[in-house]
Each structure stands twice: as structure tokens, then as C-alpha cells.
Amino acid sequence: MKLSSRMEKLPPIPTLAMNTKAGELRAKGVDVISFAAGEPDFDTPVHIKEAASKALFDGQTKYTAVKGIPSLREEICNWVLDNKGISYDSEKEVVVTVGGKQSVFNALHCLLEEGDEVVIPSPIWVAYEPVANLTGAKVVLVEAKEENAFKATAEDFKKAITPKTKLVVINSPCNPTGCVYTKTELEELSRVILDSNAMILSDEIYGKILYDGEEHVSIASISEEMKNKSLILDGFSKTYAMTGWRMGYTLGPPEIIKAMDTLQGQSTSNVTTFAQYGGIAALQGSHDFLNDWISKYDERRKKIVEGLRSIDGIDVVMPKGAFYVFPRINGLFGLEGPEGILQNSVDVGLFFLEHARCAAVPGAGFGDDNFIRFSYATSTENILEGIDRIRTAVSMLK
């Protein structure tokens, strides 16, 4: 049977592919350290699990409104007001989605069509470009330069925007680079957006995971005019270690949220009902656990950067948010290993997996083949052992 032509536009997610390879090796008894998974290694806080469990046993197992139960939407809007300084109507301006990926899928499919352009900085998370391609829109990539901490400037965006540009995408803190856009940078970008026909999609799911005194600023908080041209994506997976709960949300203008609600109603419908009650507990409860988590992430961040910088052929910019490092590994290109000469990030990723027993995600999937992504959402012991393994493996290269 012939598949639809649209499937040719949709490659497998590389993060999942590398994690799957690591899992297959583990199943064979191989000791693999995975730096591939983009999820916290901490458990969901107990009060969140208890709230979802209570809701389950209280019979909260039926359909809800597609966009989420009213009390969850109210708590989301309260939390966003308190933490981002933006006021949203819980009835008209928020929809709860089946994970952050559905927020991306819904937003791009509700806004883009053939002939439109979407401007996306590169490197950036793996899903935006393939999903945009699926809509038939033209993707315009903007280089986010390493020397600018992987941030595209307002001028970079301005040069890329045309009258056909329907949407600009940013992700701050960013997966895979850990870059964080400052308030000044976002103010400059907002002026560019307001002078164009484009809206902005701002993925803020790592907004609570910051280091070195960095501040998370939502571009929608810059002005009321900017809020009206912004879609904000956020969720529960990274802040609360709830990746498997599949719960994200989008905030934006009522007509777009209504369209997303309609699209979601024809696809997944509502997020799992009793999970939504866990979301309420997450937003209402203490966030003190984050202090400990971020302290541990910070320790790991410093260890992995120090370790990677000590290996010949590898260099890395210190990330300011999220839990990833994105080291430059093209210094290894042209060297020969047991399987042949390393020519790209996929070759390096496979070499690390086969000979260091460490899984990392090739940078090609994020838009830059000269890099590779490591997640440091794993123990310090794993990081130190992994660095030793990689150093030993690299010493094999000729």
C-alpha cells in the first residue's frame, strides 16, 4: 500500500530514535548511559500524583470539554498572571493540549497553509520545521549564531520576514542550546513583529529552569499589542517532571484558541481527565522542590561543560536555561574510527553510542550538523562516567 505523500515530509523524531537505540542495547545487557532523553530524571512530586489518584478513584474518568476542565484553565491563567505578568481569559484564551507537541501541531495547522512562510531560528527543537512542512508552508531558517549564544537577533529576524510571513517561532529557554532571550532582546524583536504581518509563537516550556541569575520573560508581556500577536506554549512536563502525563497548554487570541479547540476536538479530544486534576495540584501547590532540582541541574551543567571542554575536538557554550548542552563536534570530522571516517553529527552520535556506550542526539535534527545534544537530566555520576567513556573513545580516533 502506498502511503500519502505528506508522510515524506515528516521524518522520525531524532531524540526518540536515539533513545530507542540506547534502549535496544540495554535490553541486550549493554550498559548505556543515555544523554538523549529530554525529560527530568526526578519523579513527579507526590502531591501531584495524589491529586490525580484521588480524582481517578473519585470517578473523574469521563470526557471533559476539549479545551480542559474550567478549574484547570482558571489555575493556568492565574499562574501565568503571577509568573509571566500576562492576563488571559480562562474561557476564551487558553486550551489544554495533549502535551506540548500537540500545542505545536494545533497552532501551526490552524495558522499556516500553502504559500505562507514561517520563520524559525536554527538550531531549535526538532518538531517545528517538520510540522510546518506538513502544512505546506515554506520554512525560512534563520541562523542563530554560536558567538551570540545561539540567539538570533531582531535584525536577523527582520531580514527573514517578508509580506508572506505568517508566523515567527522562538523557544526560550531553548532546546537544544539552553539559550535565554533577554527582555531587551525580546523588546527589540517585538518591534519587528509589530511592524510586520506576522504573529509569534513563543515556546516557554523551560521557563522555570534557569541559571546564573537569568530571568524568563515572555514576549507577550512586552505590551498589549504584542500579546495580541502572540501564541504562548507552555506545559507541565519539564517544570513538574510530568512528561508522561501528556499535558501542555496554549494561550492566545480567542479566534485562534477557538480554532485549536475545534482541531483538537477532531483529533485527540481532551487531555486525560484525572491527569487534569494533577495539573491543578501542580499549579496550586508549593514549588519549593524546584529549588533542589535546579541546584542539581546547575551542578550537572557545570560538570558536563567542564568535562566536554576537556576533550580534544569538542567545545561547548555554557547554557543559561533548560537542561541541555549543545557542544560543537565538527573538530572530530575527518578522523577515523573502527567503522570509518566521521563525516557528520550522525556518525559522531553512532560512534559515541557504539564505542563510549553513551547516547546523545545528532545536531542535524536540530538544524546544525556541526553539533550534538546532550541532556544533563541525569545523575552527576552518570555525567562523570560518560565523560570518561567519551574521552577514551575519542582517543581511539586517528
Protein Blocks (a to p, Z undefined) as FASTA:
>chain_A
ZZdfklmmmccdfklmmmmmmmmmmmnopacddfkbgcdfbdcdfklmmmmmmmmmnopa
bccdfkbpfklmmmmmmmmmmmnopacdfklmcccdehjklmmmmmmmmmgcehiacddd
ddddfklmmmmmmnopacddddddfkloopacfklmmmmpcfklmbdcddddddfklpac
dfklmmmmmmmmmmpmbdcdddfklmmmcgehiacddfklmpmklmmmcccdddjklmno
pmknopadddddfklmmmmmmmmmmmnmpadfklmmmmmmmmmmccklmmmmmmmmmmmm
mmmmmmmmmpghiacdddfbdjbdcddfklmgoiacfkbccfbfklmmmmmmmmnopacd
dfklnopakbccddfbbcfklmmmmmmmmmmmmmmpZZ
